[in-house]
């Protein structure tokens, strides 16, 4: 496919997404209906779509309309490309530009447009990250691909060497001893020997930092209350010789934990709701949240979040803190985490929980703002 045809495809997919379809099904549906498109074409189209979703407001401002076409016109202008070179009406290309597609310069745009954030969310950002504009601007760009080296299988140098056998170059992440950033061929990771043999797992440095700050000691019983796919459960099992029990309100989300654990050389027991066995030395609540610290990876969620949904999430988070506390053994600890930067999901939840019972937070919470080499994250440890 020529570049203009890829832009035309992205316009079609973006229109479906703007009409309410989720991004992944929209991309998959287009690919199935257009099997002539090669892997490089599909990858380029995917990049167009996700870049446009990250920068939806600014691209619409630059392109003159919040449509698939307007977003791709804006994308061209944002990258310093004259859109007329692609929107020329030739075969497979989008139709030529019209006078009403001139757009407006971005330096004249309101703050929410320039930072690609819904206006109602701006107060939450101002009350969260140390530098809210820098954090929001960071989310306008694609996230890197990061790996956690499984200490049960090898060290960073060994992992880099094995990955290089599959022509995957990596670099250590400063300050995160278990992390590697993928420099070349990120799409080969899932089929690489290092991955299939459990030497590495995909995991953002922020999550790795959070797990490293848990007080994990050999012999502990640990409950991952909201385990999902098990990324943090795997990281905890690799960090110390602990008995990890994974639980999720939707057991289907945990379907991959057993094969991932077998590949990583660790054991993780999964339990269904109502079947949590006894009490634990550490209970981790990686709570459902807005995901505001990770919107580079799931940009559609930024636009889908509403004030009502945020209120629902904070209520769920408070209930989970109470539920988690019920499973903490005498002298044990409760760890509360989100991948959000909003104070209403973080400090406000833990402060309310601590005020409601005889509990203490011995150390200040860990707050990580979105940055080039990490997502946003919050972690608080409490003695209950």
C-alpha positions as CSV (number, residue, x, y, z in Angstrom):
1,X,0.0,0.0,0.0
2,X,1.2,3.5,-0.8
3,X,1.3,6.0,2.1
4,X,-1.9,7.7,1.0
5,X,-3.8,4.4,0.9
6,X,-2.7,3.8,4.5
7,X,-4.0,7.2,5.5
8,X,-7.3,6.4,3.8
9,X,-7.6,3.1,5.7
10,X,-6.9,4.9,9.0
11,X,-9.6,7.4,8.2
12,X,-12.1,4.5,7.7
13,X,-11.1,2.8,10.9
14,X,-11.1,6.1,12.9
15,X,-14.7,6.9,11.7
16,X,-15.8,3.5,13.1
17,X,-14.1,4.2,16.4
18,X,-15.6,7.7,16.7
19,X,-19.0,6.1,16.0
20,X,-18.5,3.9,19.1
21,X,-16.6,0.8,18.1
22,X,-13.6,-0.2,20.2
23,X,-10.2,0.3,18.6
24,X,-9.0,-3.3,18.5
25,X,-12.2,-4.8,16.9
26,X,-12.2,-1.9,14.4
27,X,-8.6,-2.7,13.4
28,X,-9.2,-6.4,13.3
29,X,-12.4,-6.0,11.3
30,X,-10.7,-3.8,8.7
31,X,-7.7,-6.2,8.4
32,X,-10.1,-9.2,7.8
33,X,-12.0,-7.3,5.1
34,X,-8.8,-6.1,3.4
35,X,-6.6,-9.2,3.4
36,X,-4.4,-7.7,0.6
37,X,-2.8,-5.5,3.3
38,X,0.6,-6.8,4.4
39,X,2.0,-6.9,7.9
40,X,3.9,-3.6,7.4
41,X,0.7,-2.0,6.1
42,X,-1.3,-3.1,9.1
43,X,1.4,-2.0,11.5
44,X,1.6,1.5,9.8
45,X,-2.2,1.8,9.8
46,X,-2.4,0.8,13.5
47,X,0.2,3.5,14.3
48,X,-1.8,6.1,12.5
49,X,-5.0,5.1,14.4
50,X,-3.4,5.1,17.8
51,X,-1.5,8.3,17.3
52,X,-4.8,10.0,16.3
53,X,-6.5,8.6,19.4
54,X,-3.8,9.9,21.7
55,X,-3.9,13.3,20.0
56,X,-7.6,13.4,19.2
57,X,-8.4,17.0,20.2
58,X,-5.2,18.6,18.8
59,X,-5.4,16.8,15.5
60,X,-9.1,17.7,15.1
61,X,-8.1,21.4,15.8
62,X,-5.3,21.2,13.2
63,X,-7.5,19.3,10.7
64,X,-10.7,21.3,11.0
65,X,-13.0,18.5,12.2
66,X,-13.3,15.7,14.7
67,X,-13.7,13.0,12.0
68,X,-11.4,10.3,10.8
69,X,-10.5,12.6,7.9
70,X,-10.0,15.6,10.1
71,X,-7.8,13.7,12.5
72,X,-5.5,12.5,9.7
73,X,-5.3,15.9,8.1
74,X,-4.3,17.2,11.6
75,X,-1.8,14.4,12.0
76,X,-0.1,15.4,8.8
77,X,0.2,19.0,9.9
78,X,1.4,18.0,13.4
79,X,4.2,16.1,11.7
80,X,5.1,18.9,9.3
81,X,3.7,17.1,6.3
82,X,1.7,19.0,3.8
83,X,-1.6,17.1,3.7
84,X,-2.2,18.0,0.1
85,X,0.6,15.5,-0.8
86,X,-1.5,12.6,0.5
87,X,-5.0,14.0,0.1
88,X,-4.8,14.3,-3.7
89,X,-7.7,12.2,-4.9
90,X,-5.5,9.8,-6.8
91,X,-6.4,6.1,-6.8
92,X,-6.7,4.7,-3.2
93,X,-5.9,8.2,-1.7
94,X,-8.3,10.4,0.2
95,X,-10.1,13.2,-1.7
96,X,-8.4,16.6,-2.1
97,X,-8.6,19.1,0.7
98,X,-11.4,21.6,0.8
99,X,-11.2,25.2,2.1
100,X,-13.0,24.4,5.4
101,X,-10.2,21.9,6.2
102,X,-7.6,24.7,6.8
103,X,-7.6,24.1,10.6
104,X,-6.1,26.4,13.2
105,X,-2.6,26.8,14.6
106,X,-2.1,24.8,17.8
107,X,-0.5,27.6,19.7
108,X,-3.9,29.4,19.6
109,X,-5.7,26.4,21.1
110,X,-7.1,26.1,24.6
111,X,-5.0,24.2,27.1
112,X,-7.2,21.0,27.0
113,X,-6.8,20.9,23.2
114,X,-3.1,21.5,23.2
115,X,-2.6,18.7,25.8
116,X,-5.2,16.4,24.3
117,X,-7.3,16.1,27.5
118,X,-11.0,16.5,28.1
119,X,-11.6,19.8,29.9
120,X,-13.4,18.3,32.8
121,X,-10.4,16.2,33.7
122,X,-8.0,19.1,33.9
123,X,-8.6,19.8,37.6
124,X,-7.8,16.1,38.4
125,X,-4.5,16.5,36.6
126,X,-3.7,19.8,38.4
127,X,-4.4,18.0,41.7
128,X,-2.2,15.0,40.8
129,X,1.2,15.0,39.1
130,X,4.0,17.4,40.2
131,X,4.1,18.8,36.7
132,X,0.6,18.2,35.3
133,X,1.2,19.7,31.8
134,X,4.4,17.6,31.3
135,X,2.5,14.4,32.4
136,X,-0.4,15.1,30.0
137,X,2.0,16.0,27.2
138,X,3.8,12.7,27.8
139,X,0.5,10.8,27.1
140,X,0.4,12.3,23.6
141,X,3.2,10.1,22.5
142,X,3.6,6.3,22.0
143,X,4.9,4.3,25.0
144,X,8.0,2.2,24.6
145,X,8.1,-1.6,25.0
146,X,9.6,-2.7,28.3
147,X,10.4,-6.1,29.7
148,X,10.9,-7.5,33.1
149,X,13.7,-10.0,33.4
150,X,12.7,-13.0,35.4
151,X,15.3,-13.3,38.2
152,X,14.4,-17.0,38.6
153,X,15.7,-17.6,35.0
154,X,18.6,-15.2,34.6
155,X,19.9,-11.7,34.8
156,X,19.8,-8.7,32.6
157,X,23.0,-9.5,30.6
158,X,21.8,-13.1,29.9
159,X,18.4,-11.8,28.8
160,X,19.9,-9.3,26.5
161,X,22.1,-11.9,24.9
162,X,19.2,-14.3,24.3
163,X,17.0,-11.6,22.9
164,X,19.8,-10.6,20.6
165,X,19.7,-14.1,19.1
166,X,16.3,-13.0,17.7
167,X,17.7,-9.6,16.6
168,X,15.9,-7.8,19.4
169,X,18.2,-5.1,20.9
170,X,17.5,-3.9,24.4
171,X,18.9,-1.3,26.9
172,X,18.7,-1.4,30.7
173,X,16.4,1.1,32.3
174,X,18.2,3.4,34.8
175,X,17.0,2.8,38.3
176,X,15.0,-0.3,37.6
177,X,17.3,-3.3,37.9
178,X,14.9,-5.8,36.4
179,X,13.8,-3.7,33.4
180,X,14.9,-3.7,29.7
181,X,13.7,-1.3,27.1
182,X,13.2,-2.8,23.6
183,X,15.2,-0.8,21.1
184,X,14.7,-2.7,17.9
185,X,12.1,-5.3,16.6
186,X,9.5,-5.0,19.4
187,X,7.0,-7.0,17.5
188,X,9.3,-10.0,17.6
189,X,9.3,-10.2,21.4
190,X,6.2,-12.5,21.8
191,X,7.8,-15.1,19.5
192,X,11.3,-14.8,20.8
193,X,13.0,-17.6,22.8
194,X,13.6,-15.3,25.8
195,X,9.8,-14.7,26.0
196,X,8.6,-18.2,25.2
197,X,11.0,-19.8,27.7
198,X,10.0,-17.4,30.5
199,X,13.2,-15.4,30.8
200,X,11.4,-12.1,30.1
201,X,7.8,-10.8,30.5
202,X,6.3,-7.6,29.1
203,X,5.9,-5.2,32.0
204,X,6.2,-1.4,32.3
205,X,9.0,-0.1,34.6
206,X,6.4,1.6,36.8
207,X,4.8,-1.8,37.7
208,X,8.2,-3.3,38.3
209,X,9.1,-0.4,40.7
210,X,5.9,-0.9,42.6
211,X,6.4,-4.6,43.1
212,X,10.1,-4.0,44.1
213,X,8.9,-1.8,46.9
214,X,6.6,-4.4,48.4
215,X,8.1,-6.0,51.6
216,X,8.3,-9.5,50.2
217,X,10.1,-12.1,52.2
218,X,10.6,-15.8,51.7
219,X,7.8,-17.9,53.2
220,X,5.1,-15.3,53.1
221,X,1.6,-15.9,51.9
222,X,0.5,-13.3,49.4
223,X,-2.9,-12.5,47.9
224,X,-3.2,-10.6,44.6
225,X,-6.9,-9.7,45.0
226,X,-7.4,-8.1,41.6
227,X,-4.9,-10.2,39.6
228,X,-6.2,-9.8,36.1
229,X,-3.7,-11.4,33.7
230,X,-1.2,-12.0,36.6
231,X,1.6,-9.6,35.7
232,X,2.2,-8.5,39.3
233,X,1.6,-11.9,40.7
234,X,4.3,-13.2,38.4
235,X,6.7,-10.4,39.4
236,X,6.1,-11.1,43.2
237,X,6.7,-14.8,42.7
238,X,10.0,-14.0,41.0
239,X,11.1,-11.5,43.6
240,X,10.9,-13.9,46.6
241,X,10.1,-17.4,47.5
242,X,6.5,-16.6,48.4
243,X,3.2,-18.5,48.1
244,X,1.1,-16.4,45.7
245,X,-2.7,-16.7,45.4
246,X,-4.3,-14.9,42.6
247,X,-8.0,-13.8,42.6
248,X,-10.2,-11.8,40.3
249,X,-13.9,-11.1,40.3
250,X,-13.9,-12.3,36.7
251,X,-12.0,-15.7,36.7
252,X,-11.8,-15.6,32.9
253,X,-9.2,-12.8,33.2
254,X,-6.9,-15.2,34.9
255,X,-6.9,-17.8,32.2
256,X,-3.4,-17.1,31.1
257,X,-1.9,-17.1,34.6
258,X,-1.2,-20.9,34.8
259,X,0.7,-21.1,31.5
260,X,2.6,-17.9,32.2
261,X,3.6,-19.2,35.6
262,X,4.7,-22.5,34.2
263,X,6.8,-20.7,31.6
264,X,8.3,-18.5,34.3
265,X,9.2,-21.4,36.6
266,X,7.0,-20.3,39.5
267,X,3.7,-21.4,41.1
268,X,0.6,-19.2,41.4
269,X,-2.6,-20.6,42.7
270,X,-5.8,-19.1,41.2
271,X,-9.1,-18.9,43.2
272,X,-12.6,-17.9,42.3
273,X,-14.7,-15.3,44.1
274,X,-15.8,-16.7,47.5
275,X,-13.0,-19.2,47.6
276,X,-10.1,-17.1,49.1
277,X,-8.3,-19.5,51.5
278,X,-7.6,-17.9,54.9
279,X,-5.6,-14.9,55.7
280,X,-2.3,-13.6,54.2
281,X,0.9,-11.8,55.2
282,X,0.4,-9.4,52.3
283,X,-2.7,-8.5,50.4
284,X,-2.1,-6.5,47.1
285,X,-5.1,-4.6,45.7
286,X,-4.2,-3.5,42.2
287,X,-7.6,-1.8,41.9
288,X,-9.7,-1.1,38.8
289,X,-9.1,2.5,38.0
290,X,-9.3,5.2,35.3
291,X,-5.9,4.0,34.0
292,X,-5.0,7.7,33.6
293,X,-1.3,6.9,34.0
294,X,-1.4,4.4,31.1
295,X,-3.4,6.3,28.5
296,X,-0.5,6.2,26.0
297,X,-1.2,2.5,25.7
298,X,-5.0,2.7,25.8
299,X,-5.9,6.2,24.5
300,X,-9.5,5.4,23.8
301,X,-10.1,5.1,27.6
302,X,-9.1,8.8,28.0
303,X,-12.1,9.9,25.9
304,X,-14.5,7.2,27.3
305,X,-14.1,8.2,30.9
306,X,-16.9,10.2,32.4
307,X,-17.4,11.9,35.8
308,X,-20.0,9.3,36.6
309,X,-17.7,6.4,35.7
310,X,-14.9,8.0,37.8
311,X,-17.3,8.1,40.8
312,X,-18.2,4.5,40.3
313,X,-14.5,3.6,40.2
314,X,-13.7,5.4,43.5
315,X,-16.6,3.6,45.2
316,X,-15.3,0.2,43.9
317,X,-11.8,1.1,45.2
318,X,-13.1,1.9,48.7
319,X,-15.0,-1.4,48.8
320,X,-11.9,-3.3,47.7
321,X,-9.9,-1.7,50.5
322,X,-12.4,-3.0,53.0
323,X,-12.5,-6.4,51.4
324,X,-8.8,-6.7,51.2
325,X,-8.4,-5.8,54.9
326,X,-10.6,-8.8,55.8
327,X,-7.9,-11.1,54.4
328,X,-4.9,-9.7,56.1
329,X,-3.4,-11.9,58.8
330,X,-2.4,-10.5,62.2
331,X,0.7,-8.4,61.8
332,X,0.2,-8.4,58.0
333,X,0.1,-5.6,55.5
334,X,-2.2,-4.3,52.8
335,X,-0.9,-2.7,49.7
336,X,-3.1,-0.5,47.5
337,X,-2.1,0.3,43.9
338,X,-3.6,2.0,40.9
339,X,-2.2,2.9,37.5
340,X,-4.0,6.3,37.9
341,X,-2.5,9.7,38.7
342,X,-5.8,11.1,40.0
343,X,-5.8,12.0,43.7
344,X,-9.4,11.0,44.1
345,X,-8.4,7.4,43.2
346,X,-5.3,7.4,45.3
347,X,-4.6,9.5,48.4
348,X,-8.3,10.2,48.9
349,X,-9.1,6.5,49.0
350,X,-6.3,5.5,51.3
351,X,-6.8,8.5,53.6
352,X,-10.5,7.6,54.0
353,X,-9.6,4.0,54.6
354,X,-7.1,4.9,57.3
355,X,-9.5,7.3,59.0
356,X,-12.2,4.6,59.2
357,X,-10.2,2.1,61.2
358,X,-7.2,1.5,63.4
359,X,-4.6,1.3,60.6
360,X,-1.3,3.0,59.7
361,X,0.8,3.9,56.7
362,X,4.4,3.5,58.0
363,X,6.0,5.0,54.8
364,X,4.9,7.6,52.4
365,X,3.2,6.3,49.3
366,X,5.0,5.9,46.0
367,X,3.6,8.2,43.3
368,X,5.0,7.8,39.8
369,X,4.0,10.3,37.1
370,X,3.9,9.4,33.4
371,X,7.3,9.9,31.9
372,X,9.3,8.7,28.9
373,X,10.3,5.4,30.4
374,X,7.4,4.7,32.8
375,X,3.6,4.9,33.2
376,X,1.9,6.7,36.0
377,X,1.4,4.6,39.2
378,X,0.4,4.8,42.8
379,X,1.3,2.4,45.7
380,X,0.5,2.7,49.4
381,X,1.4,0.2,52.0
382,X,-0.7,0.0,55.2
383,X,-0.5,-2.0,58.4
384,X,-4.1,-3.1,59.3
